[in-house]
Amino acid sequence: MQTGRRAYGDLLWLALLAAAALSAAEPRAPTEGELRSMYCVSVVREEIDLQNHMIASSSEAASSAPTPELRQKWLDTSTELLQGLQKLESVMGRLQAYMLPRIPKLDSLALGAAIRKGAADFQESRVMSDRCAVTCDPAHTPNEQLQACSAGCSDNALLSRVSGCDNPTWLP
């Protein structure tokens, strides 16, 4: 079902971008804020998909937990993940409300590039996080070296760009 919802969202954005391309008026170049918003639409969409996957996994783990204590821990995790999902959906709503009226007037190629960059950055951040989790495993890395290890395997600029989408302070 999530795949269908994502496909619908992707089709909606593609249709809006196509409408912008077919617009009779000459499209204008998007502002930095508009490009950042489209970038973040893509990042937040990816985050929502990941959050939904983690919620499903957590719920499945709760249903097969061998003890009531472990079941409760998984249920608590699901609750936290659902709260995170609500926040992400709220951010997505703000981004869409800001961008939807603007899209038909903007250069669709620039918007498409921002969308692709957001998706690529999110995927790159996931790969980096997975790699750092293995490299800097707390079970095998002394505490005094853990922070240095994490700093050494992380791209702070990438993480800053991606995490900046969670709180779009540039929106009116």
Backbone as JSON Lines, residues from 0, in Angstrom:
{"i":0,"aa":"M","n":[0.82,-1.19,0.0],"ca":[0.0,0.0,0.0],"c":[0.87,1.26,0.0]}
{"i":1,"aa":"Q","n":[1.96,1.26,0.76],"ca":[2.84,2.42,0.8],"c":[3.44,2.68,-0.58]}
{"i":2,"aa":"T","n":[3.78,1.63,-1.29],"ca":[4.33,1.81,-2.63],"c":[3.33,2.51,-3.53]}
{"i":3,"aa":"G","n":[2.06,2.14,-3.41],"ca":[1.02,2.78,-4.21],"c":[0.85,4.24,-3.85]}
{"i":4,"aa":"R","n":[0.93,4.54,-2.55],"ca":[0.8,5.93,-2.11],"c":[1.98,6.75,-2.59]}
{"i":5,"aa":"R","n":[3.17,6.17,-2.53],"ca":[4.35,6.88,-3.01],"c":[4.25,7.09,-4.52]}
{"i":6,"aa":"A","n":[3.82,6.06,-5.25],"ca":[3.69,6.19,-6.7],"c":[2.69,7.3,-7.03]}
{"i":7,"aa":"Y","n":[1.58,7.37,-6.29],"ca":[0.61,8.42,-6.52],"c":[1.24,9.79,-6.28]}
{"i":8,"aa":"G","n":[2.0,9.92,-5.18],"ca":[2.67,11.18,-4.88],"c":[3.67,11.55,-5.96]}
{"i":9,"aa":"D","n":[4.42,10.56,-6.44],"ca":[5.38,10.81,-7.52],"c":[4.66,11.25,-8.78]}
{"i":10,"aa":"L","n":[3.55,10.6,-9.1],"ca":[2.79,10.98,-10.29],"c":[2.24,12.39,-10.16]}
{"i":11,"aa":"L","n":[1.79,12.74,-8.96],"ca":[1.27,14.09,-8.74],"c":[2.35,15.12,-9.0]}
{"i":12,"aa":"W","n":[3.55,14.89,-8.44],"ca":[4.64,15.84,-8.64],"c":[5.07,15.89,-10.09]}
{"i":13,"aa":"L","n":[5.11,14.75,-10.77],"ca":[5.48,14.74,-12.19],"c":[4.44,15.49,-13.02]}
{"i":14,"aa":"A","n":[3.17,15.31,-12.69],"ca":[2.12,16.02,-13.42],"c":[2.24,17.52,-13.21]}
{"i":15,"aa":"L","n":[2.54,17.92,-11.98],"ca":[2.7,19.34,-11.72],"c":[3.91,19.91,-12.45]}
{"i":16,"aa":"L","n":[4.98,19.14,-12.48],"ca":[6.17,19.6,-13.21],"c":[5.88,19.68,-14.71]}
{"i":17,"aa":"A","n":[5.14,18.71,-15.23],"ca":[4.78,18.74,-16.65],"c":[3.89,19.94,-16.95]}
{"i":18,"aa":"A","n":[2.96,20.23,-16.04],"ca":[2.1,21.4,-16.24],"c":[2.92,22.67,-16.26]}
{"i":19,"aa":"A","n":[3.92,22.71,-15.42],"ca":[4.79,23.89,-15.41],"c":[5.53,24.02,-16.73]}
{"i":20,"aa":"A","n":[5.96,22.9,-17.28],"ca":[6.7,22.92,-18.54],"c":[5.81,23.35,-19.69]}
{"i":21,"aa":"L","n":[4.53,23.03,-19.61],"ca":[3.6,23.36,-20.69],"c":[2.95,24.73,-20.52]}
{"i":22,"aa":"S","n":[3.23,25.37,-19.42],"ca":[2.65,26.66,-19.13],"c":[2.94,27.65,-20.25]}
{"i":23,"aa":"A","n":[1.94,28.49,-20.57],"ca":[2.09,29.45,-21.66],"c":[3.11,30.53,-21.31]}
{"i":24,"aa":"A","n":[3.18,30.9,-20.06],"ca":[4.12,31.94,-19.65],"c":[5.54,31.36,-19.58]}
{"i":25,"aa":"E","n":[6.51,32.22,-19.83],"ca":[7.91,31.81,-19.73],"c":[8.21,31.49,-18.26]}
{"i":26,"aa":"P","n":[8.68,30.26,-17.98],"ca":[8.96,29.93,-16.58],"c":[10.14,30.73,-16.06]}
{"i":27,"aa":"R","n":[10.09,31.04,-14.79],"ca":[11.18,31.78,-14.18],"c":[12.07,30.81,-13.41]}
{"i":28,"aa":"A","n":[13.28,31.23,-13.17],"ca":[14.21,30.42,-12.38],"c":[13.73,30.39,-10.93]}
{"i":29,"aa":"P","n":[13.75,29.24,-10.32],"ca":[13.33,29.17,-8.91],"c":[14.31,29.9,-8.0]}
{"i":30,"aa":"T","n":[13.79,30.42,-6.91],"ca":[14.65,31.04,-5.91],"c":[15.38,29.94,-5.14]}
{"i":31,"aa":"E","n":[16.35,30.35,-4.35],"ca":[17.08,29.38,-3.51],"c":[16.12,28.66,-2.56]}
{"i":32,"aa":"G","n":[15.16,29.39,-2.0],"ca":[14.18,28.8,-1.1],"c":[13.28,27.8,-1.79]}
{"i":33,"aa":"E","n":[12.9,28.09,-3.03],"ca":[12.06,27.17,-3.79],"c":[12.83,25.9,-4.15]}
{"i":34,"aa":"L","n":[14.09,26.06,-4.54],"ca":[14.91,24.88,-4.83],"c":[15.13,24.05,-3.57]}
{"i":35,"aa":"R","n":[15.39,24.72,-2.47],"ca":[15.58,24.01,-1.21],"c":[14.31,23.28,-0.81]}
{"i":36,"aa":"S","n":[13.18,23.89,-1.05],"ca":[11.9,23.25,-0.72],"c":[11.68,22.0,-1.56]}
{"i":37,"aa":"M","n":[11.97,22.07,-2.85],"ca":[11.8,20.88,-3.7],"c":[12.79,19.79,-3.31]}
{"i":38,"aa":"Y","n":[14.02,20.17,-2.99],"ca":[15.02,19.23,-2.49],"c":[14.45,18.54,-1.26]}
{"i":39,"aa":"C","n":[13.89,19.33,-0.35],"ca":[13.38,18.78,0.9],"c":[12.11,17.95,0.7]}
{"i":40,"aa":"V","n":[11.3,18.28,-0.28],"ca":[10.14,17.43,-0.58],"c":[10.64,16.02,-0.86]}
{"i":41,"aa":"S","n":[11.7,15.92,-1.63],"ca":[12.26,14.62,-1.98],"c":[12.86,13.93,-0.75]}
{"i":42,"aa":"V","n":[13.62,14.65,0.05],"ca":[14.24,14.09,1.25],"c":[13.17,13.62,2.23]}
{"i":43,"aa":"V","n":[12.18,14.46,2.49],"ca":[11.15,14.11,3.46],"c":[10.31,12.94,2.95]}
{"i":44,"aa":"R","n":[10.06,12.86,1.66],"ca":[9.34,11.72,1.1],"c":[10.12,10.43,1.39]}
{"i":45,"aa":"E","n":[11.44,10.47,1.19],"ca":[12.29,9.31,1.48],"c":[12.26,8.98,2.97]}
{"i":46,"aa":"E","n":[12.3,10.01,3.81],"ca":[12.25,9.79,5.27],"c":[10.92,9.16,5.67]}
{"i":47,"aa":"I","n":[9.84,9.6,5.07],"ca":[8.52,9.04,5.37],"c":[8.48,7.57,4.97]}
{"i":48,"aa":"D","n":[9.01,7.24,3.8],"ca":[9.05,5.84,3.37],"c":[9.85,4.99,4.36]}
{"i":49,"aa":"L","n":[11.01,5.5,4.79],"ca":[11.84,4.78,5.74],"c":[11.12,4.63,7.08]}
{"i":50,"aa":"Q","n":[10.48,5.69,7.53],"ca":[9.75,5.65,8.8],"c":[8.63,4.61,8.73]}
{"i":51,"aa":"N","n":[7.91,4.56,7.62],"ca":[6.85,3.56,7.47],"c":[7.41,2.15,7.51]}
{"i":52,"aa":"H","n":[8.55,1.95,6.89],"ca":[9.2,0.63,6.91],"c":[9.6,0.26,8.34]}
{"i":53,"aa":"M","n":[10.17,1.2,9.08],"ca":[10.59,0.93,10.45],"c":[9.38,0.66,11.35]}
{"i":54,"aa":"I","n":[8.28,1.36,11.13],"ca":[7.06,1.13,11.91],"c":[6.55,-0.28,11.66]}
{"i":55,"aa":"A","n":[6.53,-0.68,10.41],"ca":[6.07,-2.04,10.07],"c":[6.97,-3.09,10.72]}
{"i":56,"aa":"S","n":[8.28,-2.88,10.66],"ca":[9.22,-3.82,11.26],"c":[9.06,-3.88,12.77]}
{"i":57,"aa":"S","n":[8.88,-2.73,13.39],"ca":[8.71,-2.68,14.84],"c":[7.41,-3.36,15.27]}
{"i":58,"aa":"S","n":[6.36,-3.14,14.52],"ca":[5.08,-3.78,14.83],"c":[5.17,-5.29,14.67]}
{"i":59,"aa":"E","n":[5.86,-5.72,13.64],"ca":[6.06,-7.15,13.43],"c":[6.89,-7.76,14.56]}
{"i":60,"aa":"A","n":[7.93,-7.05,14.98],"ca":[8.76,-7.53,16.09],"c":[7.94,-7.61,17.38]}
{"i":61,"aa":"A","n":[7.06,-6.64,17.61],"ca":[6.22,-6.66,18.81],"c":[5.29,-7.86,18.81]}
{"i":62,"aa":"S","n":[4.73,-8.16,17.64],"ca":[3.78,-9.28,17.58],"c":[4.46,-10.64,17.77]}
{"i":63,"aa":"S","n":[5.75,-10.72,17.52],"ca":[6.45,-12.0,17.69],"c":[7.43,-11.99,18.86]}
{"i":64,"aa":"A","n":[7.33,-10.99,19.73],"ca":[8.24,-10.9,20.88],"c":[8.0,-12.07,21.83]}
{"i":65,"aa":"P","n":[9.09,-12.67,22.32],"ca":[8.96,-13.85,23.18],"c":[8.53,-13.52,24.62]}
{"i":66,"aa":"T","n":[8.71,-12.26,25.05],"ca":[8.32,-11.91,26.43],"c":[7.46,-10.65,26.41]}
{"i":67,"aa":"P","n":[6.61,-10.48,27.43],"ca":[5.8,-9.26,27.51],"c":[6.66,-7.99,27.61]}
{"i":68,"aa":"E","n":[7.81,-8.07,28.27],"ca":[8.69,-6.9,28.41],"c":[9.24,-6.48,27.06]}
{"i":69,"aa":"L","n":[9.69,-7.46,26.28],"ca":[10.22,-7.17,24.95],"c":[9.12,-6.65,24.03]}
{"i":70,"aa":"R","n":[7.95,-7.24,24.16],"ca":[6.8,-6.76,23.36],"c":[6.53,-5.29,23.68]}
{"i":71,"aa":"Q","n":[6.56,-4.93,24.96],"ca":[6.29,-3.55,25.35],"c":[7.37,-2.61,24.81]}
{"i":72,"aa":"K","n":[8.62,-3.03,24.82],"ca":[9.69,-2.2,24.26],"c":[9.45,-1.94,22.79]}
{"i":73,"aa":"W","n":[9.04,-2.96,22.04],"ca":[8.77,-2.78,20.61],"c":[7.55,-1.89,20.39]}
{"i":74,"aa":"L","n":[6.54,-2.03,21.25],"ca":[5.36,-1.16,21.14],"c":[5.73,0.29,21.43]}
{"i":75,"aa":"D","n":[6.59,0.5,22.43],"ca":[7.06,1.86,22.74],"c":[7.84,2.43,21.55]}
{"i":76,"aa":"T","n":[8.66,1.6,20.94],"ca":[9.41,2.03,19.75],"c":[8.45,2.41,18.63]}
{"i":77,"aa":"S","n":[7.42,1.6,18.42],"ca":[6.42,1.91,17.39],"c":[5.74,3.25,17.66]}
{"i":78,"aa":"T","n":[5.44,3.51,18.92],"ca":[4.8,4.77,19.29],"c":[5.72,5.95,18.96]}
{"i":79,"aa":"E","n":[6.99,5.83,19.3],"ca":[7.96,6.9,18.98],"c":[8.08,7.09,17.48]}
{"i":80,"aa":"L","n":[8.12,5.99,16.75],"ca":[8.23,6.09,15.29],"c":[6.99,6.74,14.68]}
{"i":81,"aa":"L","n":[5.81,6.43,15.22],"ca":[4.58,7.05,14.73],"c":[4.57,8.55,14.99]}
{"i":82,"aa":"Q","n":[5.09,8.96,16.13],"ca":[5.19,10.39,16.42],"c":[6.14,11.07,15.43]}
{"i":83,"aa":"G","n":[7.25,10.4,15.13],"ca":[8.18,10.94,14.13],"c":[7.54,11.03,12.76]}
{"i":84,"aa":"L","n":[6.74,10.03,12.42],"ca":[6.03,10.04,11.14],"c":[5.06,11.21,11.06]}
{"i":85,"aa":"Q","n":[4.35,11.47,12.13],"ca":[3.41,12.6,12.14],"c":[4.15,13.92,11.91]}
{"i":86,"aa":"K","n":[5.3,14.07,12.53],"ca":[6.09,15.29,12.36],"c":[6.54,15.42,10.9]}
{"i":87,"aa":"L","n":[7.02,14.31,10.32],"ca":[7.45,14.34,8.92],"c":[6.3,14.68,7.98]}
{"i":88,"aa":"E","n":[5.13,14.11,8.25],"ca":[3.97,14.4,7.41],"c":[3.55,15.86,7.53]}
{"i":89,"aa":"S","n":[3.7,16.42,8.71],"ca":[3.41,17.85,8.89],"c":[4.4,18.7,8.1]}
{"i":90,"aa":"V","n":[5.67,18.35,8.14],"ca":[6.69,19.07,7.36],"c":[6.37,18.95,5.87]}
{"i":91,"aa":"M","n":[6.0,17.74,5.43],"ca":[5.67,17.55,4.01],"c":[4.48,18.42,3.62]}
{"i":92,"aa":"G","n":[3.49,18.5,4.47],"ca":[2.33,19.35,4.19],"c":[2.72,20.81,4.04]}
{"i":93,"aa":"R","n":[3.6,21.29,4.9],"ca":[4.07,22.68,4.81],"c":[4.83,22.92,3.5]}
{"i":94,"aa":"L","n":[5.72,21.98,3.16],"ca":[6.49,22.12,1.92],"c":[5.57,22.13,0.7]}
{"i":95,"aa":"Q","n":[4.61,21.22,0.68],"ca":[3.7,21.14,-0.46],"c":[2.82,22.39,-0.55]}
{"i":96,"aa":"A","n":[2.33,22.87,0.59],"ca":[1.49,24.08,0.57],"c":[2.27,25.27,0.03]}
{"i":97,"aa":"Y","n":[3.54,25.32,0.35],"ca":[4.4,26.41,-0.13],"c":[4.67,26.28,-1.64]}
{"i":98,"aa":"M","n":[4.94,25.06,-2.08],"ca":[5.39,24.87,-3.46],"c":[4.27,24.71,-4.49]}
{"i":99,"aa":"L","n":[3.18,24.1,-4.13],"ca":[2.14,23.8,-5.13],"c":[1.71,25.02,-5.95]}
{"i":100,"aa":"P","n":[1.44,26.18,-5.34],"ca":[1.04,27.31,-6.19],"c":[2.19,27.87,-7.02]}
{"i":101,"aa":"R","n":[3.4,27.6,-6.67],"ca":[4.57,28.17,-7.36],"c":[5.01,27.32,-8.56]}
{"i":102,"aa":"I","n":[4.81,26.03,-8.48],"ca":[5.37,25.11,-9.47],"c":[5.04,25.48,-10.92]}
{"i":103,"aa":"P","n":[3.79,25.83,-11.23],"ca":[3.49,26.12,-12.64],"c":[4.27,27.3,-13.23]}
{"i":104,"aa":"K","n":[4.8,28.17,-12.37],"ca":[5.5,29.36,-12.85],"c":[7.02,29.16,-12.91]}
{"i":105,"aa":"L","n":[7.5,27.99,-12.46],"ca":[8.94,27.8,-12.3],"c":[9.52,26.87,-13.36]}
{"i":106,"aa":"D","n":[10.81,27.02,-13.58],"ca":[11.56,26.17,-14.51],"c":[11.54,24.74,-13.99]}
{"i":107,"aa":"S","n":[10.88,23.85,-14.72],"ca":[10.71,22.48,-14.27],"c":[12.03,21.69,-14.26]}
{"i":108,"aa":"L","n":[12.96,22.04,-15.13],"ca":[14.24,21.32,-15.14],"c":[15.01,21.57,-13.84]}
{"i":109,"aa":"A","n":[15.0,22.8,-13.37],"ca":[15.68,23.12,-12.12],"c":[15.0,22.43,-10.94]}
{"i":110,"aa":"L","n":[13.67,22.39,-10.97],"ca":[12.94,21.72,-9.89],"c":[13.22,20.22,-9.9]}
{"i":111,"aa":"G","n":[13.23,19.64,-11.08],"ca":[13.53,18.2,-11.21],"c":[14.93,17.88,-10.71]}
{"i":112,"aa":"A","n":[15.89,18.75,-11.01],"ca":[17.26,18.54,-10.53],"c":[17.31,18.58,-9.0]}
{"i":113,"aa":"A","n":[16.55,19.49,-8.4],"ca":[16.52,19.58,-6.93],"c":[15.9,18.32,-6.33]}
{"i":114,"aa":"I","n":[14.86,17.8,-6.97],"ca":[14.22,16.58,-6.49],"c":[15.2,15.41,-6.56]}
{"i":115,"aa":"R","n":[15.89,15.28,-7.68],"ca":[16.87,14.18,-7.84],"c":[18.01,14.31,-6.85]}
{"i":116,"aa":"K","n":[18.48,15.53,-6.61],"ca":[19.57,15.76,-5.66],"c":[19.14,15.38,-4.25]}
{"i":117,"aa":"G","n":[17.92,15.72,-3.88],"ca":[17.41,15.35,-2.56],"c":[17.36,13.84,-2.37]}
{"i":118,"aa":"A","n":[16.85,13.13,-3.36],"ca":[16.77,11.67,-3.28],"c":[18.17,11.05,-3.21]}
{"i":119,"aa":"A","n":[19.07,11.56,-4.03],"ca":[20.45,11.03,-4.04],"c":[21.15,11.31,-2.72]}
{"i":120,"aa":"D","n":[21.0,12.52,-2.19],"ca":[21.62,12.85,-0.91],"c":[21.07,11.99,0.22]}
{"i":121,"aa":"F","n":[19.76,11.76,0.21],"ca":[19.19,10.93,1.26],"c":[19.76,9.51,1.19]}
{"i":122,"aa":"Q","n":[19.81,8.95,-0.01],"ca":[20.35,7.6,-0.16],"c":[21.82,7.55,0.25]}
{"i":123,"aa":"E","n":[22.58,8.57,-0.14],"ca":[23.99,8.63,0.24],"c":[24.14,8.72,1.76]}
{"i":124,"aa":"S","n":[23.27,9.47,2.41],"ca":[23.34,9.59,3.87],"c":[23.02,8.26,4.54]}
{"i":125,"aa":"R","n":[22.11,7.49,3.96],"ca":[21.77,6.17,4.51],"c":[22.96,5.22,4.38]}
{"i":126,"aa":"V","n":[23.6,5.22,3.21],"ca":[24.77,4.36,3.0],"c":[25.87,4.76,3.98]}
{"i":127,"aa":"M","n":[26.09,6.05,4.14],"ca":[27.11,6.54,5.05],"c":[26.79,6.13,6.49]}
{"i":128,"aa":"S","n":[25.54,6.25,6.9],"ca":[25.14,5.87,8.25],"c":[25.36,4.39,8.5]}
{"i":129,"aa":"D","n":[25.0,3.58,7.51],"ca":[25.21,2.14,7.64],"c":[26.69,1.81,7.75]}
{"i":130,"aa":"R","n":[27.49,2.45,6.91],"ca":[28.93,2.21,6.93],"c":[29.53,2.64,8.27]}
{"i":131,"aa":"C","n":[29.13,3.79,8.78],"ca":[29.65,4.28,10.06],"c":[29.19,3.39,11.21]}
{"i":132,"aa":"A","n":[27.98,2.87,11.13],"ca":[27.49,1.99,12.19],"c":[28.35,0.73,12.29]}
{"i":133,"aa":"V","n":[28.82,0.24,11.15],"ca":[29.68,-0.94,11.16],"c":[31.09,-0.57,11.6]}
{"i":134,"aa":"T","n":[31.61,0.5,11.03],"ca":[32.99,0.93,11.33],"c":[33.14,1.36,12.78]}
{"i":135,"aa":"C","n":[32.17,2.08,13.3],"ca":[32.26,2.65,14.65],"c":[31.32,1.92,15.61]}
{"i":136,"aa":"D","n":[31.23,0.63,15.5],"ca":[30.37,-0.18,16.35],"c":[30.73,0.03,17.81]}
{"i":137,"aa":"P","n":[29.79,0.53,18.63],"ca":[30.1,0.8,20.04],"c":[30.58,-0.44,20.8]}
{"i":138,"aa":"A","n":[30.18,-1.61,20.36],"ca":[30.61,-2.83,21.06],"c":[32.1,-3.11,20.85]}
{"i":139,"aa":"H","n":[32.66,-2.58,19.76],"ca":[34.06,-2.86,19.44],"c":[34.96,-1.62,19.42]}
{"i":140,"aa":"T","n":[34.37,-0.45,19.66],"ca":[35.14,0.8,19.66],"c":[35.09,1.39,21.06]}
{"i":141,"aa":"P","n":[36.25,1.64,21.66],"ca":[36.26,2.25,23.01],"c":[35.53,3.59,23.0]}
{"i":142,"aa":"N","n":[34.86,3.91,24.1],"ca":[34.07,5.13,24.21],"c":[34.85,6.38,23.85]}
{"i":143,"aa":"E","n":[36.11,6.46,24.29],"ca":[36.89,7.66,24.02],"c":[37.22,7.81,22.53]}
{"i":144,"aa":"Q","n":[37.13,6.75,21.76],"ca":[37.41,6.8,20.32],"c":[36.14,6.86,19.47]}
{"i":145,"aa":"L","n":[35.0,6.62,20.08],"ca":[33.74,6.53,19.34],"c":[33.39,7.84,18.64]}
{"i":146,"aa":"Q","n":[33.51,8.95,19.32],"ca":[33.17,10.25,18.7],"c":[34.11,10.57,17.54]}
{"i":147,"aa":"A","n":[35.4,10.31,17.73],"ca":[36.36,10.56,16.66],"c":[36.1,9.65,15.47]}
{"i":148,"aa":"C","n":[35.74,8.42,15.74],"ca":[35.43,7.48,14.65],"c":[34.22,7.99,13.85]}
{"i":149,"aa":"S","n":[33.17,8.37,14.56],"ca":[31.96,8.87,13.88],"c":[32.25,10.11,13.06]}
{"i":150,"aa":"A","n":[33.04,11.02,13.63],"ca":[33.39,12.25,12.91],"c":[34.23,11.94,11.67]}
{"i":151,"aa":"G","n":[35.06,10.93,11.76],"ca":[35.93,10.58,10.65],"c":[35.23,9.89,9.49]}
{"i":152,"aa":"C","n":[34.1,9.27,9.74],"ca":[33.43,8.56,8.64],"c":[32.17,9.27,8.18]}
{"i":153,"aa":"S","n":[31.88,10.45,8.73],"ca":[30.67,11.19,8.37],"c":[30.99,12.4,7.5]}
{"i":154,"aa":"D","n":[30.08,12.69,6.59],"ca":[30.14,13.89,5.77],"c":[29.17,14.89,6.41]}
{"i":155,"aa":"N","n":[29.69,15.79,7.23],"ca":[28.83,16.72,7.97],"c":[28.03,17.63,7.07]}
{"i":156,"aa":"A","n":[28.57,18.03,5.93],"ca":[27.82,18.9,5.01],"c":[26.6,18.15,4.47]}
{"i":157,"aa":"L","n":[26.8,16.9,4.09],"ca":[25.68,16.09,3.6],"c":[24.63,15.91,4.69]}
{"i":158,"aa":"L","n":[25.06,15.54,5.88],"ca":[24.12,15.34,6.98],"c":[23.38,16.63,7.33]}
{"i":159,"aa":"S","n":[24.05,17.75,7.25],"ca":[23.43,19.03,7.54],"c":[22.35,19.36,6.5]}
{"i":160,"aa":"R","n":[22.67,19.12,5.22],"ca":[21.68,19.38,4.16],"c":[20.43,18.53,4.35]}
{"i":161,"aa":"V","n":[20.63,17.25,4.6],"ca":[19.51,16.33,4.72],"c":[18.71,16.61,5.99]}
{"i":162,"aa":"S","n":[19.39,16.75,7.11],"ca":[18.67,16.96,8.37],"c":[18.01,18.34,8.43]}
{"i":163,"aa":"G","n":[18.5,19.3,7.66],"ca":[17.89,20.62,7.61],"c":[16.48,20.6,7.07]}
{"i":164,"aa":"C","n":[16.13,19.55,6.38],"ca":[14.77,19.43,5.82],"c":[13.73,19.13,6.88]}
{"i":165,"aa":"D","n":[14.15,18.63,8.03],"ca":[13.21,18.26,9.08],"c":[12.59,19.49,9.75]}
{"i":166,"aa":"N","n":[13.19,20.65,9.55],"ca":[12.67,21.88,10.16],"c":[12.85,23.01,9.15]}
{"i":167,"aa":"P","n":[11.91,23.14,8.2],"ca":[12.06,24.13,7.14],"c":[11.8,25.56,7.62]}
{"i":168,"aa":"T","n":[12.79,26.12,8.31],"ca":[12.64,27.45,8.9],"c":[12.55,28.55,7.85]}
{"i":169,"aa":"W","n":[12.94,28.28,6.62],"ca":[12.89,29.3,5.57],"c":[11.47,29.51,5.03]}
{"i":170,"aa":"L","n":[10.55,28.61,5.37],"ca":[9.18,28.75,4.87],"c":[8.44,29.83,5.65]}
{"i":171,"aa":"P","n":[7.56,30.56,4.95],"ca":[6.77,31.59,5.64],"c":[5.74,30.96,6.58]}
